């Protein structure tokens, strides 16, 4: 884990002398050198020039709570019970689930600079380099059990698309049930996890991962085509704090009202963003597969898959993968 006081000193991208760093941290020059070397393991490039000091080329886009809150409106701020910004964590979803065990209520949000054990759907690794992307998890509570959550992952996708649009990112598309795409490549993903009573009071953790400025080297570990916000933007990309705050500004009101509204009010907007609308697709479930035409989703968020043999069938999420037919 990096020294949380060291990185802000270098985040501007300007040279800072070793002595100034040592004075700011209250340590020796040798200790500074050791800490700087330790950053290499996080994939952080440190440039050293004799007589000028050290810098991070291009600077570093660190999260800042004040900057996150600055882009949020009054409604979302009132719903945000606690913003838990971490430096290094195993998984924001795992932390949120642990916080539920400790009695945390609605409106708890965990975000981190880095995840050491980030998770996507079906247990896949979520590549999570330091200070490059968005990793966030939000907790909400519902009285109606699992049935209340039908279509929620799709509504979260719409929320992310709205937030990206507000931040000046070119329009994205959504892939049923949990992916955010840009130019056909994965930009982000959504992971919902529920705890509590399946037919009564339950808590849901809404996990969102968004590639913002993924280093090419770390991106090699991703097992599918991917992109990031930096590649999508022709000009300067939004900051991570701006993205996080805008996502929360859209997400928290949606979560607060979802038990009353359900997915219905989000359906039309989701369909307009559907990457596979009326396209031939293949649905994979374990060793089984089913080919058909994707005909959007119903009021509950179920995929409408039209097959030659059975007509239109409703497919709900789970251990399922949807791909465009080749």
N, C-alpha and C positions, 0 to 999 in steps of 0.2 A: 504494500500500500504506500503511495507517495505521501510525502509530507504535505499536509493540506495548506500549510503556510507558504511552502516553496513555490508551488505552481502559480498562484496568483501574482507573485513577483515577476514571473516570466511570461505571463499570459498575453501581454501587449505585443509581443514579438520584437520589442526593442532590446538592445544589449543592456545588461545590468552587470556591474562589476562583481567579481567574486567577493570582494570585501563588503560591498553594500548588501549582498545576500547574507553573508555571515553576520553582519551587524543586525539585520532585520530579524534573523532567526535566533540570534544569541548563541551561535555555535562557532566553531573554528572553521577556517578555510578548508582544512582536510575533511571535516564533517560535511561541508557543502559539496565537495567533490564526490564523496561517497554517495550522497543523496542524489546528485545529478546522474551518476552512473546507474543508480537504481531505477531511474525513469526509463532506461532503454528496454527493460523487460516489459514495459507497458506499451511499447511501440511509439514512444514519444521521442522525437529527434531533438537533440540538444546541440547547438552550434557553439563552439568555443573559439574565440579569437583573442590572441595575446594582446594585452593592452586595452581591450574593449570589454571583455567579460563573456557572459553567456546569454544565449537567447534561444527561444523556440521559433524556428523559421515559420513565418506566417501567423504566429501567435497561437493561442489556445482559447477555444470557446467554452468557458466554464459556466456551469449553472449558478445562478444567483437568485436567492429567494425574492429579494426586492424587485428584481427585473421580471421574474415570473408573475408576481402579484400585480405589477404595474400594467400589464396588458389584460387583466381580468376585470370584468364588470362587477357591479355590486351584487347581482344575483348569485353568481358563481362564488364570489368571495364569502358570501354569507353561508354557502353550502360547504365550503372548505373548512373542515374541522381542524386538520393538522397537515401541513406539508412537510414531510420527512425527507430531506435531501441528504443522501448518503454519498460518500466518496467511493467506496468499494463494497460490494455486497454479493452474496451468492446469487440471489434472484429476488427481484422486487416482488414478484407474486408470492414466493415462499415467505418473504418477510411480512407481507400483508396477511397471509394466512396465520402466521405466528402471532401477529398483533391481534387478530380476531380471537385467538385462544386466550390472549391476555385481557380481553374485554374491550378492545377498541370498537368504536361505533361507526356510524355512517360518516362519510366525508374525510376519512383518513386516506392520504395519498402518499405513496412512497416512490421516489425517483432516485436514480443513482448515476454517477459518472461512468461506472463500469460494473458489469456483472461477471462473476467467475463461473456461474452455472446457470446462465440464462436459458429459458425453455420456451419452445414453440409448441404448436399442436403436435399430438402423437409422440410426445417426448423428444422431439428433435432439439438439437442444440440451437440456441439463438446467439449468433456471434455478436459479442458486446464489447468492442474496444473502448479504451478510456477516452471520455470527453468527445466522442465523435457522433453519437446517436442519441435517440430518446428511448429510455427504458422507464416505464411508469406503470404503477398499479394503483387502482382506486377501489375502496371498499364501500359497498352499500348494503342495506338490509331491506328485506321484503317479507311480508306476512303470508304471501300466497304460495310459497314453495317454488319448485322447479318450473311449474307451468307458467309462472310470471315471466320467466327468462326467455320464453320462445321468441326468437327473432332479435334478441338483444345484441348479439355479435354483429348482426347486419346494421342495426342502428348505430352501433359504435363506429362501424366503417363509414357511415354517412357523416358522423361527427368529425372523424379525422379528415375526410375529404373537405368538409366545410372549413375546418381550421386551416388546412393547407391553402385553400383558396384565399382566405382572409390574409394569409401571410405572403401572398403574391406568388405562390407556387403554381405552375401551369396545371390545368385540370388533370385529375387522376381518375382511375377506374377501380371498381371493386369486383372481386371474384368470390363467389359463394364458397364457403360461408365466412371466411376470416381474413382474406388477403386484400391489401391495398396495392394496386399496380400502377406503373407509369411506363408507357411505351411497351407494354406486354411483360415487363420485368417487375419483380417483387420490390416494392418500396417499404412496405410495413406489414405487420400482422397483429392479430388480436387473439388473446387467450383468456377465456372465461373459466373460472373455477368456483364451485359452489361448496359451501359447508353449512351444516345445520339440518333442519327438518325438510326432507324432500317434498312434503305436502303441507308444511306450515312455515313457521318463521325460519328464514335462511339468510345467510350472508353470501354475497357474490364478490369475487375479486375480478376486476376488469383489468387485464394486462394489455398494454399497447407497446409494441416495439416499432420504431421508425428509423430507417437509415437516413442519416443527415449528411455525413461527410465520411463515408466508410473508406478507410485506407485499402488500396488495392491488395496489399499483401494479406490482410485479415479477411478480405472478401473472397480470397481463394478457398476458404474453408466452407463457404456457402454452397450447398449442393443443388442450386438452381439459378437461373438467370436473375440478377438483382440490379437495382439501381439505387440512387440516393437523391436527397433533395438538392445537393450541390450540382449534380449532373442534370437535374431537371430545370434549374434556374439559369436563364441566359445571363443575368446580371448577378449582383451580390445576393447570396442566399440569406434568409432570415436567421437570426441567432437561435441557439437551442433554447434559451430562456423564453424567447418570443414564441417559438413553436410550442413549448410545454405549456406556457400560460394560456395560449389561444386554444389548445386542445382541451385544457381543463375548463376554460370558459364555455366551451360547447358541451363538454361531456357531463359535468356535474348537474346542470339543469335537466339534461336528458335522463340521467339516472334517477333524479328526484321525482320525475313525472312518469316513469316507465310503467310502474304498477297500475297506474290509472289509464294510461293511453295504450299500452302494448305497442307492438310493432306497426300497427296499421298506419298511423300518420307518417311513418318513415318509408313506407313501401314504395310510393311513387318516386321519391328521390333516389332510393336505392336502385330501382329499375332503370332510371335514367343514367346511372353510373355503371350498370352491369356490363362487365367486359366480355361476357359470353352470351349476350342476348341473341337468341335465335341461331346460335352457332351449334354445329355438331360437336358433341363432347363425349368423353368416356368417364364413367364414374367407377372408381376403384374402392372396394371394401374388402380388406384382407386379400384373399386369393381370388375373389370374385370381381367381375367387371360387367358394366352395363353400358351400352352405347345408345345414344339418343340425341335429341335436340333440346337445348336448354331454353325453356319458355318462361324465364323469370321466376318470381317467388310469389307465394300466396300471403294472406294476411298474417300468418303465423311465422313467416320467414322460411317456409319449406320450399326447397327447390322444386320447380315443376319440370319434370323430365318426360319428354314425349318419346315413346319408343314405338316401333312398328308393331310389336306384338301386343302391347298392353295399353296403348294410348298414353294419356298424361298421368303420371304418378307423382305423388308428393314424397319428397325425400328430405328427411330431417338430418341435422348435423350429427357428428359423432366421429368414429374412426373411419372417416371417408375422405377421399381425395378426388377432386374434379380437375380434369385436364381437357384441353381442346383436342379434338380428334385430328389425327394427321393422315 
